[in-house]
Amino acid sequence: MKQLSFKNRIALNYIITTGLLILVVFFTLYSIVKHAVYSHIDNDIKVEIQNLRKQIRIIDNVIILVNEEEWEEREHNTVDINPVFVEFLDVNKKIVEKSPNLKNEVLMFDKTVPNFELFDTKIRHNTIRQIQVPLQVKAKKIGYLIIAMPLKDSRLVLDSLFNIMMLSFPVILLLLFFIARFFAGRSIKPINAIINTSKSITKDNLKNRIPLPRTHDELYTLSENINNLLNRIEDAIEREKQFTSDASHELRTPLTVIKGTLEVLIRKPRDNKEYEDKINYCINEVDHLNILVDELLMLARFENQRQNILPESVYLNAVILDVITLKSQNINSKNIKIKFEAEEDYFIKSDNYLVVTIFRNIISNAVKYTNNRGEVSVFLSKQNNKIICKITDNGIGIKKSDLEAIFNPFFRSNSAGHPEIKGTGLGLSIVKRFTELLDIQFHIESKMNVGTTVILEFNEETNILELPVS
């Protein structure tokens, strides 16, 4: 089955909704007219009941007409003009008297219908409106009065109204469909512009943008959001290109150094000491290269992939102490004072490997950028059901202008001013990525030549299993 175009679907949805509304209007209109017609007939019947009650007397339990001549000469004495049919019954439901216009016909008493209730029935295959009223003398029932009026003219009006509505309904819907289709075609013209512009946008050409409509409607918002998405995609691709370029440079640099060193080493015979120095230098470069490769693989492995997370109970106090112990050689070599305080034991539900990696990078940076005989403090506390960890150093600090850029891969703040401090520039990128994956709040405060404070906020009840998979 061929799928309808967007324009036709809009028109179809419109006429379906409008059709349902028209049906409700038609039904309401028909019900109002029917109620008005029946109310008019019912009122006439009730008036006739009052008039007939005034014209009868009951003597010795016998129904006597006060003016029998008037009864005989009533205007409703034929079945041809909208008559009123009247019939008197005794207590045994036998006919005592009936109006002349009934002639050979009789009004049937319906035992299933309560007294004084109007209902529809048949006479001569014609529908009539009938009511049955009991006649009483001193609370004693002596018979019944049955009054009816034909519904032929009323039914004719209602049937005509119904037929007109049913015939006009498809015509109205068809007309509305073409009108809706016309206006839908005009309304989606901006979408065609979006389609045409989108076709010209490729991975090699992300500069084009969708022209914004003049009216600030939903299409304007759609175009604006698509342009914003294109901006983000373009930025992401540029960052990817920059990352690839930087990664290639960072990988090539130690390899070039190692190659150059080895080439120099084999140009002529050297003593054992010189060989040993050059080999140790190459080993250090290989270690640096291994660290760089490990960090790049780590970033690639956890690129917004929550399915790689393994949740378990993590004891934060022990994690921090283990990381401090792991960095003890660097700490001791610089005579740095480490201060660790915790108000109590803290546990979270998270990935132990990622949490250890976060603390290892942060504490490693704190030790690396703290001067000799400096101080690094780690403080754990709890505030408003959140576990707060503050890692503070009194090192060289970070420029205010660099606080946003330090999360970019391979970026190192003021690296030229401190060539003695080695690093890959990936540590904080990894920390940023992992804290986002684990839903940990991460914030850095720093002042030049004063120090840096890293603040981590953990949700004590965090359950990684409930986090959505990206």
N, C-alpha and C positions, 0 to 999 in steps of 0.2 A: 504494500500500500504506500502510495507516494505521500510523503510528509508535507503538510501545509506550510506555506511560507510564513515567516514571522508576521508579516502584515496581515495575512488572512487569519492567523491564529489570534491576533489582537482583535480583529473584527468579530471572529467567532465567539471569543470569550465575552466580548461586549454584548453581542445580541443574546447570548445565553443568559447573561445577568439581566439584561433589559427584558428579555422574554419572560423570565420568572417574575420580574416586577410587574409586567403587563398582565400576566396571569393573575397575580394577586389583586391588581386593580380591577380587572374584569370580574373576578370572583366576588370582590367586595361590592362592586356596582350591581351585579346580578342579585346578590343577597339583599342589598338595600331596596332594590325595586320589588323583589319578591316579598320582602317584609312589608313594604308599603301597600302592595296590592292585597295581601292577606289581611293586613291590619284594617284596611278599608272594608273588606267583606266581613271580617269578624265584628267590626263595630256595627255594621248594618244588621247582622244577625242578632246582636245583643239588644239593639234598639227594637227590633221586631219582637223579641222576647218580652220586653217591657210593655209594648203596645198590646200584645196578645193577652198578657196577664190581666190587663185592665178590661178586656172585652169578654172575659169568661167568668162564670159563677159556678160554684159547686154546690148543688142542692141534693141532699140525700145521697151523697157520694156519687152524684152524676154530674158530668161536665155539661153546663148549659151556656150557649153563646148569648151574650147580652143583645146583640143586634145581628140576627141571623141573615137579614136581608143585605146588610152591608157586607157580611161575609161572602154571600153569593155574588155580590157585584164588585168585588175587589178587582183592582187592575191586574193583579197577578193571577189571571185565570187561564193563561195559555203557557205552553212550554216554549213558545217562539221568542219571547222577550225576557230577558233576565229576571225570572220570577222568584218569588219566595215560596218555598214549599213548606206546608205546615201539616202536621199530623198529630192527632191525640190518641193515646193508648190508655187502656185501663191497666189495672195493677197486674193483670196476667199477660200484658204485652199484646192484647188484641186491639185492633183499630176501632176507635169510637167515632172519630170524625177525621176528615182530611180535607185539605184545600182542593177546590175544583180543578185547579191547574195540574194536579197530579193525575187526573183522569184514571186510567187503569193501573198506573204505577203506584207503588207504596214505598215508604221510607223504612228501611230495615233497622231494627233496634240492635245495636252492637253491645253485647254483654261485656266485652273485654275493655271497653272504653269507659273511664270514670264519668260520672255526671258532671255537667257544666264544662266539659272539655271539648274544644273544637277539634275536628279531625276530618280527613278526606276519605270519601267513599265513592261508590258508583251508582248511577241510575241511568238506564238505557245506554249503557256503555259510555256515559258521560261522567266526568268527575264532578262531584259536588262537595261543598263544605257543609258539615252537619254538626248539630249539637243536640244533646239529650238532656232535658230538664225535668226532674221529678215534680209532680203536683201533690201537695199535701193539705190536709184539713186537720187542724189541731194536732200537728205532729204525726198524723197518720197519712201514709202514702196511699193515694187513690188512683194514681195513673202517671202518665208521662206526656210531656210536650216535646215533639221533635220538630226542629226547624232546620231547613237546608237552603243553600243558594248555589246555583251552578257556577263552576269555575272555567267554563269554556272560553269566555272572552279574556279572562285573566291569564289562562294558560296560553292563549294565542299571543298575548303581549309578551309573556315570559319566553315562550318558544322562539318568537321572532327576535327578541333581544339576544337570546342564546345563539341563534343561527348567525346573526350579524357579527357577533363577537368571534365565533369560530371561523367565519369566512375572512374577517378582517385581520385576524391574528397572524396567519402566515404572510399575508401581504405586507403587514407592518414590519414583520421580522425581515423579510427579503429587502424591503426598502432600507431598513436600518443597517443591514449588512453592507450594502453598497455605500451608504453614507459613512459608516464606520471604517470601511476599507479605504475610502478616499482620504479621510482625515488621518488614519493610521499611516498611510503611505507618506503623507506630508510630515508626520511626527517623527518617522524613523529616518528621515534624510540625514540627520547628524550621525546616525549609526553607520550609514554607508560611508560617510566621510571618515569615521573611525576605522572602518574595515580597509578602506583604500590606503590610509596612512599607515596602518599596521602592516600591510603587505610590503611596504617599502622599508620597514625596519627589520634588520637582520643582525646577527652577532657581530658582523663587521661594520654595520652602520646603525649605531644607536643614537645618533644625534637628532634624528627627526622626532618631532613631537606632534601630538594630535592638537589641531586648533580647537580652542575652547569656544563653545556656543555662546551666543550673546545673552541668552536667558540663563539665569542661575537655577536650573532645574536639575532633575536626576541625571540627565545626560551630561550636563556640565560637571557634576560631581564625578560621574564615571570617567569622563575624559581627564579630569584633574587627577583622579586616582591612578589611571593608567600612566599618565605622564610621570607621576611620583614614583610608580613602580619601575618605569624605564630609567628614571634617575638612579634609583637604588641598584638596579641591575647593572647600569653603566658603571656606577661606583664600585660595585662588587667585582666586576670584570677588571676594572683598572687596578683594584687592590690585588686581585689574583695575579695579574700580569706583573705588578710590582713585587708581589711576594715571590713569584717564580724567578724574577730577575735577581732579587736579593738573595734568595736561597741558592741560586746558581753561583752568585758571586761569593757567598759565604762558604759554599762547598769547594769552590775552585781555589780560594785563597790558601787554605791549609795544604791542599794538594800541590799547588804551585810552590809553596814554601818547602814542602817535603822533597819535591822533585829537584828544586834548585839546590837544596842542601846536599842531596845525594850526588848530584852532578858535580858539585864543587869537591865533594869528598873523594870522588874516584879520579880526579884529574891528575893527582900525584900521590905518592906514598906519604903517609902521615904517622905520627906516633900514636900509641894506644890512648893517651889522654885526649888527644884531639878527636880520635874516632869515637871515644866514649861520649864526649860532650855533644858531638853532632848527632849521634844515635839517640841520646837522651832528648835532645831538642826535637828530633823527628817523632819520638814516642809521645812527647807532650802535644805535638800538633795532631798526631793520630788520636790521642785521647780527646782533644778538643773537637776533632771531626766526629768521633763516636758520639760525644754528647750532643752535637748539633744534629746528627742523623736521628738519634733517639728522640730528641725533642720534636723534630719534624714529623716523625712517624707517630708520635703521641698526638700531635695536633690533627693529623690526618685521620687517625683512628677514631677520635672523639669529636669529629666535625658534626655537631648537632645530632649525635646519634645516642639517644637515651637508652636504646636497647642494649648498648654495651655496658651499661651501669649494673653493678652487682650489689644490691642493698644488703646491709648487715648492720649489726650494732657496733658503733664506733665509740671507743673510749677516748675522748679528746685529750684528757690529761696525759695519758700514756703516749698518744701520738706525738704530742709536742715534746715530751721528754725524750722519746726515741729520736726525733729529728735533731734535737739539741745534741744528743750523744753522737749522732752521725756526723755532725759538723764540729765536733770537739777539737779536731786537729786544727782546723782553720781558726776556731775561737782561741785556742791556746797560743797559736803562732802569733796572734795579734794582741794577746793579753787583754782580751775583751771580757768584761764582766757581764755574766748572764743572770738575769733576775726573772724567776718564774713564780707567779702567785695565782692560786685558784681558790675561790671561796668554798667549793665543794667538788665532788666528782661529777663530771658531765658526760652524758651519753646522747648520741643522736643516731637516727636511722639513715645511713648513707653508704656510699661506696668507699671502703677503707683505703684502697689504692689511690683514688683521686684525692681524698682528703689529705693523705700523707704527702702526695705530690704538691698540693697547694701550700701546705706548711713548709715543705722542704724548699720550695722556690722563694717564699716570702722571707723565711729565716736566713736562707743563703744570701739573699740580697741585703738584708739588714746587717749581716756579718761582713759582707764584701764591701759595703759602702760606709761602714763605720771605721773611724780612724783607730790607730793603735791606742790601747788602754781606754777605749770607749766603752759604752754600755748599751746592751740590748735587753729590753724587758718585755715579758709576755704576761698578760693579765687576763684571766678568765672570770666572768661574772654572769649574772642572770638578771635580765630586765624585761618585765612584761611578757613572760613566757618565751623569751628569746635568749639564747646563749650568746654573749658578746665576748669576742676575743680581740684584744688590742696588742699589736706588736709594734713597739716603739724603739727607734735607735736615735743616737745623737750624731749621725754621720753627716755627709756632705750635703744632703738634701736634694730636692728636685726643683727646677725652675717652674714657676707657676704656669708659664706658657707651654711647658712640656707635659703637664699633668694628664692631658687627654691623649697625647701622642705616645705616651709610654706603653700603651696597650697594643700598639701596632707592632707586628712582627719585625724583628731586627732593629727596632729603634732603641737607641741608647742615649739617654740624656747626658749632654756635656761629655761625651766619650773622648773628644780630643783634649779636653782639659785634664783628664785623668787616664792617660794611656796605660798606666800600671795596673788598672782594674780591668781584668779580662771578663768577657761574657759573650753570649750569642745574641742577646736582645730578644729572646723568645720566652723567658721566664714569666713575665707578667702577662704576656699573651695567653700562655697556658693557664695561668691562674684565672684570668678573666673568663676564658672559655669554660673551665671546669666549674667555677662558681655559678655560671649561668645554667649549666647542665644540672647541677645539684640544688638549684634554687637557693643559693647562699648570697646574702647581700654583701657587697664588696666595695670598700671605699678607701681612698688614700688621701691623707693630709700631709703636706710637706712644706718646709721653709728652707731656703738656701742657707747652708752653714749652721743650721739649727738641728735638723733631723727630720725623720719621716715616721708617720704613724699609719699603720695599716689596720683597718677595722673590718672584722668579719662578723656577720650576724647569722646564727644558725637557728632554724626552727626546731625546737626540741622534739616535736611530734612529727617531723617530716617523714613521710613514707614514700620512698622513690617509686614503689610499685604503682602508686596512684597517679604518677605524673604522666601526661600524655606523651605518646611516642611521636617524634617529629618525622 
